Amino acid sequence: MSAPRAIALAAAVFALSACATVAPEDASDAPMTYSCGAGKRFVASYALDGRIVRVTAGGQTTILRQVKTKKGDPIFAAGGVTLSTKGAMADLDGAPAGPYRNCRTG
C-alpha cells in the first residue's frame, strides 16, 4: 500500500470513529438535584429518550429503567430501587439512606 493511500485510509478510520453514537444511558440531560423532606437530597440524570435515569443517592449510583404504569406518571426501577415522578415532584425508595419523600427539583 502506498504512503498516500495509507494516510487516506487512516484519516477515514479516524473520521468514522469520531462519528460513533453515544449509548442512550450515556447521553443525558443536565443532572437534576431533588431536595426532600428531612434534609435529604439525590441527583437524577435522565437519558434524552426519557426511558433511563441515573440516580445518585446515599453515595451510590444506580441506573434505572422506565417501567409501564397504569396512571401514566413515570416510574423507574432496577435492583430494588424505585423512582416515581410527577412533574417536579419525586419519591425514591430502596436507595441508601432512604427513603426519599416529598422531593422537589430546583
Residue frames relative to the residue before (quaternion, step in Angstrom):
aa qw qx qy qz dx dy dz
M 1.0000 0.0000 0.0000 0.0000 0.00 0.00 0.00
S 0.4385 -0.7035 0.4942 0.2618 3.56 -0.88 0.95
A 0.6486 -0.5417 0.3747 0.3814 3.56 -1.21 0.56
P 0.6658 0.4856 -0.3373 0.4551 3.67 0.81 -0.82
R 0.6550 0.5086 -0.3175 0.4598 3.59 1.01 -0.78
A 0.6381 0.5238 -0.3197 0.4651 3.60 1.02 -0.80
I 0.6460 0.5077 -0.3148 0.4752 3.59 1.01 -0.81
A 0.6520 0.5103 -0.3159 0.4633 3.59 0.96 -0.85
L 0.6488 0.5081 -0.3171 0.4695 3.59 0.99 -0.81
A 0.6528 0.5076 -0.3134 0.4669 3.60 0.92 -0.86
A 0.6463 0.5165 -0.3154 0.4649 3.60 0.98 -0.79
A 0.6480 0.5158 -0.3151 0.4633 3.59 1.01 -0.81
V 0.6476 0.5078 -0.3169 0.4715 3.60 0.95 -0.85
F 0.6484 0.5137 -0.3138 0.4660 3.59 0.94 -0.86
A 0.6613 0.5091 -0.3062 0.4580 3.60 0.91 -0.89
L 0.6697 0.4928 -0.3004 0.4673 3.60 0.95 -0.83
S 0.6458 0.5137 -0.3342 0.4554 3.59 0.99 -0.74
A 0.6246 0.5343 -0.3384 0.4582 3.61 1.10 -0.56
C 0.6752 0.4921 -0.2864 0.4690 3.59 1.21 -0.44
A 0.3786 0.7450 -0.4847 0.2582 3.61 1.22 0.03
T 0.4315 -0.7064 0.4969 0.2606 3.55 -1.01 0.78
V 0.4335 -0.6689 0.5448 0.2604 3.52 -1.29 0.50
A 0.5082 -0.6436 0.4739 0.3207 3.59 -0.93 0.86
P 0.6246 -0.5776 0.3657 0.3776 3.63 -1.01 0.74
E 0.6843 0.4849 -0.3166 0.4432 3.61 0.93 -0.74
D 0.6560 0.4904 -0.3150 0.4795 3.58 1.25 -0.27
A 0.6722 0.4389 -0.2899 0.5210 3.58 1.16 -0.53
S 0.1493 0.8129 -0.5474 0.1317 3.57 -0.49 1.12
D 0.5673 -0.5461 0.4988 0.3622 3.45 -1.39 0.36
A 0.7026 -0.4303 0.3278 0.4624 3.59 -1.26 0.06
P 0.5436 -0.6180 0.4442 0.3539 3.62 -0.98 0.74
M 0.2185 -0.7597 0.6020 0.1126 3.55 -1.09 0.80
T 0.2377 -0.7574 0.5925 0.1371 3.56 -0.90 0.95
Y 0.1825 -0.7676 0.6090 0.0811 3.55 -0.89 1.03
S 0.1837 -0.7475 0.6308 0.0978 3.56 -0.94 0.97
C 0.1431 -0.8299 0.5392 0.0075 3.54 -0.74 1.13
G 0.6880 -0.4280 0.3766 0.4491 3.51 -1.37 0.01
A 0.8027 0.2687 -0.2276 0.4814 3.57 -1.25 0.49
G 0.6214 -0.6026 0.3288 0.3777 3.61 1.15 0.55
K 0.4612 0.6827 -0.4516 0.3426 3.59 1.22 0.25
R 0.0865 -0.7812 0.6173 0.0348 3.55 -1.28 0.55
F 0.0286 0.7639 -0.6440 -0.0314 3.53 -1.30 0.43
V 0.3377 -0.7285 0.5661 0.1867 3.54 -1.29 0.45
A 0.0623 -0.7877 0.6128 0.0120 3.56 -1.01 0.89
S 0.0983 -0.7592 0.6420 0.0410 3.56 -1.01 0.93
Y 0.2099 -0.8075 0.5453 0.0812 3.55 -0.45 1.25
A 0.4836 -0.6385 0.5137 0.3075 3.57 -1.00 0.86
L 0.6223 -0.5807 0.3801 0.3621 3.54 -1.10 0.69
D 0.6784 0.4738 -0.3035 0.4723 3.60 1.10 -0.56
G 0.4822 -0.7184 0.3944 0.3096 3.61 1.31 -0.03
R 0.6119 0.5916 -0.3452 0.3955 3.60 1.22 0.05
I 0.7541 0.2697 -0.1560 0.5782 3.59 1.26 -0.28
V 0.0296 -0.7787 0.6263 0.0220 3.56 -1.12 0.72
R 0.2581 -0.7299 0.6161 0.1447 3.55 -1.08 0.86
V 0.0811 -0.8179 0.5696 -0.0112 3.57 -0.50 1.26
T 0.0843 -0.7637 0.6382 0.0476 3.56 -0.98 0.91
A 0.1760 0.7671 -0.5884 0.1853 3.54 -0.61 1.23
G 0.8451 0.1063 -0.0872 0.5165 3.57 -0.97 0.81
G 0.6870 -0.5054 0.2762 0.4431 3.59 1.10 0.67
Q 0.6786 0.4373 -0.2910 0.5134 3.59 1.25 0.17
T 0.2227 -0.7591 0.5980 0.1287 3.57 -1.06 0.83
T 0.0423 -0.7919 0.6085 -0.0285 3.54 -0.94 1.01
I 0.3016 -0.7211 0.5958 0.1845 3.56 -1.05 0.82
L 0.0927 -0.8032 0.5884 0.0087 3.57 -0.67 1.15
R 0.2401 -0.7564 0.5935 0.1338 3.56 -1.14 0.71
Q 0.5381 -0.6349 0.4509 0.3223 3.55 -1.07 0.79
V 0.1495 -0.7596 0.6282 0.0772 3.55 -1.05 0.88
K 0.5393 -0.6341 0.4436 0.3323 3.58 -1.10 0.64
T 0.0840 -0.7836 0.6145 0.0356 3.53 -1.11 0.77
K 0.5240 -0.6267 0.4738 0.3290 3.55 -1.21 0.44
K 0.6615 0.5320 -0.3067 0.4305 3.59 1.07 -0.70
G 0.4845 -0.6903 0.4220 0.3326 3.59 1.12 -0.50
D 0.5858 0.5429 -0.3875 0.4604 3.61 1.21 -0.28
P 0.5306 -0.6671 0.4110 0.3235 3.62 -0.87 0.90
I 0.0252 -0.7365 0.6757 0.0177 3.53 -1.15 0.81
F 0.1238 -0.7771 0.6162 0.0314 3.54 -0.94 1.01
A 0.0596 0.8244 -0.5582 0.0731 3.60 -0.90 0.83
A 0.2309 0.7281 -0.6345 0.1181 3.52 -1.34 0.52
G 0.8749 0.0846 -0.0499 0.4743 3.55 -1.10 0.74
G 0.7207 -0.4478 0.2553 0.4636 3.60 1.00 0.71
V 0.6138 0.4987 -0.3554 0.4982 3.60 1.29 0.07
T 0.0382 -0.8043 0.5925 -0.0222 3.57 -0.89 0.99
L 0.0924 -0.7630 0.6391 0.0281 3.55 -0.99 0.97
S 0.0295 -0.7762 0.6297 0.0100 3.56 -0.78 1.05
T 0.1017 -0.8143 0.5714 0.0075 3.55 -0.89 1.00
K 0.0250 0.7487 -0.6624 0.0013 3.50 -1.30 0.51
G 0.8016 -0.1054 0.0194 0.5881 3.56 -0.21 1.29
A 0.8010 -0.2318 0.2009 0.5141 3.57 -0.81 -1.01
M 0.6061 0.5667 -0.3411 0.4418 3.60 1.30 -0.03
A 0.0276 0.7982 -0.6010 0.0291 3.59 -1.19 0.58
D 0.1392 -0.7194 0.6698 0.1204 3.51 -1.39 0.41
L 0.1187 -0.7868 0.6046 0.0362 3.57 -1.00 0.89
D 0.0477 -0.8040 0.5924 -0.0189 3.59 -0.74 1.11
G 0.7822 0.3679 -0.2592 0.4308 3.55 -1.20 0.61
A 0.5810 0.5667 -0.3801 0.4435 3.61 1.23 -0.14
P 0.6341 -0.5320 0.3834 0.4097 3.62 -1.14 0.51
A 0.8266 0.1910 -0.1928 0.4930 3.56 -1.16 0.81
G 0.4955 0.6688 -0.4200 0.3617 3.60 1.25 0.27
P 0.5523 0.0161 -0.7771 -0.3015 1.50 -2.43 -0.30
Y 0.3689 -0.6849 0.5896 0.2173 3.50 -1.37 0.44
R 0.0125 -0.8381 0.5417 -0.0624 3.58 -0.35 1.27
N 0.8504 0.1463 -0.1252 0.4896 3.51 -1.29 0.59
C 0.2534 0.7946 -0.5028 0.2272 3.55 0.94 0.97
R 0.0814 -0.7901 0.6076 0.0037 3.54 -1.12 0.80
T 0.4247 -0.6823 0.5299 0.2706 3.56 -1.04 0.79
G 0.6275 0.5736 -0.3978 0.3450 3.52 -1.28 0.32
